[in-house]
Amino acid sequence: MCDIRIALLDMNDNHVNQGFKNISDLSEDFRKQSTENITIEKFDIRHKNEMPEIENFDIFISSGGPGTPHKEGHAWEKRYADFLDAIFEHNKNSEEKKYLFLICHSFQIASIHWKLGNICKRKSYSFGVMPIHKTDDDKQEYLFENLPNPFYGVDSRAYQFIEPDDNRFEELGMNIMALEKFRPHINLERAVMAVRFSDEIFGTQFHPEASPESMIENLKDDRNKAAMIENYGIEKYLETLDRMDDDDKILLTQSQILPRFFDFAKNNILKYRTVLA
């Protein structure tokens, strides 16, 4: 039986976070549904300066988290940058690939690390369920295949990725796969919401792991509630609460992106190891 090893990278810096619980739950669901021997290990990156050795794992999920994505001189920051480079270089030089999914804070750090554009602070904190628009590059995107355009995702961020460097994207072979909603009445650039960093590495600014239950829990935080009302208005806030568990919004996104990433990674791992056998 094939062993598939998953590393979950907790970027919450010892803050209580519903997102990491959801990532853990989705990983456990994948383990239970697989006939292969799936092992899952968790690493506290920022608080305990823990870091997985990439040779010991096949799939990595790196979570969202609080604070600035820009370097502040912490010991874990260099280790995380080295981790990103190690995964990228390994996949360029090895037939057996490593698979990495980057969420929100991790997505921002990776985008800064690879010098892809301007990752800057928003004028105000954003929190809510928002439409996310696929780009033309998404036509071949397996992870978005069963999602409409736009689809809906949970947005929770103080920072944003704007002004992408097209030359840098082309140089590294990376592609923008989604943008935030189009707002013709607001003269601001649309933020990047998803990037295909490589065949094996994908990242989202939004939270594909989010569940209706975690959203309701997060809305108990006065900051999140205030941010949602400020950005969308009280009517939209009440409508979101009412439609939180609609099958075509958060639940659909949660059921598609990370589960399909796990399946994609597993199928490719099995394909490679079957050829070797």
N, C-alpha and C positions, 0 to 999 in steps of 0.2 A: 504493500500500500504506500502511496506517495505521501510524504510529509510536506505540508505547506505551512510556513511560519510567518505570522503577522506581528508587526511591531506597531503599537499605538503610541504616538508621541503627544503627550499632554503639554500644551503650551500655555496653560492657564495661570501659571505662577502662583499656585496654591490658592487661587480664587475658586469659589464654588461655581460650577458651570454645568448647565443642562446639556450643552452641546457634546461634551466629552462622554457623558453618560449615553447619549444617543448613538455616538460612534461605537461605543462598547457594545451596545445592544445590537446594532446592525452587524457588527463583527461576529457576535455570538450567534445571531440568526444564520449567518453564512456558515459558521462552523457546524451548527446542528443540521443544516440542509445538505451538507457535503458528505460524500462517502469517503473522501480522503481524510487523513489524520491532520486536522487543523489545530495548531497551537497559537495562542494569543498572549503576548507579553506587553505590559505597559511601562512607559518611561516618562518620568517627570523631568522635562527638559530644563525649564527655567528655574524652578525652585530648588531642585536637588542636583542640577547639572548632570543628569543621567543622559546617556546617548547610546542607541543601539549600534552594535558592530554590523556593518551592512552584510558581511559574509554570513552572518547567522540568521538572516531573515530574507523572505521573498517579497513581502508586501508591507508597505509602510503607509500609515494614515497619520498626517500631522494636523493637529486641531487648530481652531481659532484661539484667541486669547486677548487679554486686555493690554492697554498701553501702546507706546510707540513701536512701530516696526523698525525704526532706525536704530543703529547701534548706540549703546550707552556705556560700553566698556565692561560688560559682564563676561565672565569666563565662558558661559555657555554659548555666547554669540559666535565665537570663532569655531567652536566644535560643531555648531549647527551649520555654519557656512561650509566647513570641510565636509560635513555629511552630504550637503546638497551637491558639492562638486564630485564627491566620491560616487554617488549614485549616477550622476550624469556621465562621468568618465567610464565607470564600469559598463554602462550600457553601450557606449561607443566601442568598447574593446572586447566585450564578451558576448558569446552566443546565448548564454543563460542570463536573462534580464532580471532586473529588480524593478518593482512597480511602486510608484509613490503618488499619493493624492494629498494635495495641499489645500487647506481650508482657511479662508479669511486672514487671520494674522500670519499664518504660515505662508499663504499665497502672497501677501504683501512683502514679507521678508525675502522670499525667493525672487520676486520681481525686482526688488532693490538690488539683491545680490547679483543678478544677471544683467543689471543696468538696462532695464526694459522701458523705463519711462519715469514719469514724475509721480511718486507716491507721497502725497501731501495730506495735511489735515483738512478735513471738511469744515465749512463754515459753521455747521452744527452737526451734532450726533444724529445718525440715522438708525431708526429701528422700525421694523414692520414687515409686512408681506408685500412684496413688490413684483411687478411684471419684469421679466428678464428677456431681452431680445437676442435671438440667435443672429450671428453674422453670416455672411455668405460662405465663409470658410467652414461652417458647421455641417455642410451637406454630407460629408463623410464621417461625421462624429457619432460614433457608436453610442456614447453615453447619453446623447440627447435624442436618440433615434425615435423614441416613443413619446416625446414631449411636444406639445404644440408650440407655436411661435406667435406671441410670447408665451413662456411658461412662468410659473410663480415660484419664488423662493424667499426665504427669510433673510432680511438684510439687517445687520447689526454691526455698525462701524463708525469710528471717529475719523478714519483715514480713507483715502480713495486713490485709485490708480488712474491718472489721466495723462494726456500727451505722450502716448506710446511712441517709441523710437522705431520707425518702420525699418530703418537700415539694420538696427540691432536684431530685430525680430527675424529679418531675412538672413542675417549672418549666422544666427544660431538655429535656424530652421523651426522657429516657434510661430504659433498662430493665435490670434485673438478669436475666441469662439463665442463670446456673448458680451453684450453691453447693457448698461442700465437703461431704464425706460426713456423714451424720447419726450422731451418737454419743450415744445416750441415757444412757450411763453417765458422761458427762463434762459438767459444768455450764458449758459455754462456748458462746458464740454461734458459729454456723457462718459461716465467712468467705465473702465474695463471690468467685466464681471466674471470672465473665465478665460483661461489660456491653456492651449495644448502646448506644453513645454517640450514634449517629445512623444514618441509612440508609447512610452511607458510612464510618463509623468504628466499629470493633469492637475489644474488648480482652479478653485473658484473663490471669488470674493464673497459670495453669499454662502449660506449654510445648507447644503443638500441633506445633511443629517437631521435637520430640525423636524420635530413632530408637533402636532397641535397641543399636546400636553405640555411640552417644554415651552412653547410660545406663551401659553396661559400662565405658566409658572414665571416666565421672564417678565410678563406684563404686571406682575405684582411689584416689580421694582419701579419706583416712582420715576426714575430717570428714563427708563424705557417707555413708560406710558406717556410721559411728557414729550419725548422725542417723536413718538408716533403721532400724537395729536398735532404737534408743531409742523411736522412734515406733510401730514395727510389730512388733518382736520378731524374734528370730533365725530362727524358723520362716518368718515372712512374708518376711524378707530372702532366705532360701534359695529359697522358692517363687517369688519375683519373678525371681531369677536364672534359675530353671528355665523360667519362662513368659515370659521377656522378649520373645521373638519370636512370641508367640501372635497369630494374625491378628485377633482381636477386641479387642485392647488398644492398645498404643502404635502398632502399625502401622496400625490402622484410623483412629485419631485423626489420625496424621500424613498419611494418604492423603486425608483429608476436609477438614479445616478450612481450612488455608492454600491448598491447591489450589482449593477452592471459592471462597475469597475472591478469588483471582486471576481465576478465570473470571467471577465476578459483576462484578468491576470492569471487566474487558475487555469483556464483553458490553454493559455500560451505556455505556462509552466509545464503542464501535463504533456503538451505537444512536444516540447523540447526534450523532456525526460523520456518520453516514449521512443523518440528517435534514437536517443543514446542507448536505451535498453536493447 
